[in-house]
Structure formats: C-alpha cells, structure tokens
Amino acid sequence: MKVIAVYDLKADCYETPFFKANVQIAMREFALVCRDSQMLMNQFPDDYELHELGDFDKELGVFQLHLRTTTGDEGETVILPKPKILCTARQCLVLEEKSDDVQ
C-alpha cells in the first residue's frame, strides 16, 4: 500500500498520512476534495500538494519510506525524507476547468 499525505506549504507540515492501494486512487480522492468549494484546498489551491511518502507492507507491517542521503554540516551522512510530489491542488482545479470546456 502507498503511504500518502497532503503537504501544507503555508504551515510547512504534513497532514496525517493515509494509505491507498495505489497513487491513482489517492490522486482521484485528492482531486475530489480540491474541487469542493467548501474546502481549504479549493480556496487556497497554491498551498497544498499531494505527496507519496513511501510504501507499507500489510503482511509484514513494515514501512519503506522514500529517503535520500546528504552530507551534514560536519561531514556526517544524514538520511532525509524524499517524498514524491504527485500533484498540486492547483493542478486538480485546472484539470476540472479543462474537462468542463470539453463538455
């Protein structure tokens, strides 16, 4: 299963992660929320991104997060998260506008 979270650029933090079978399902559900005019993601679409943080093995109960290594200030190796940006709230709204134009 994919580990997914919405990143709030203004707050500089993630919302609570959630799990989906694949990124396509996560993106579809994110798009639905972004298109709801009552939601903050619709009102401030430049503030939100959907990130894939890694994978979760349901059988073993093990997380495998997307990571990167870098060198710290004192030459030490530092392991940091490297989330994959799947889409932005703005992109979801643009796609909706394009599909409205087609119909």
Disulfide bonds with the S-S distance in Angstrom:
none
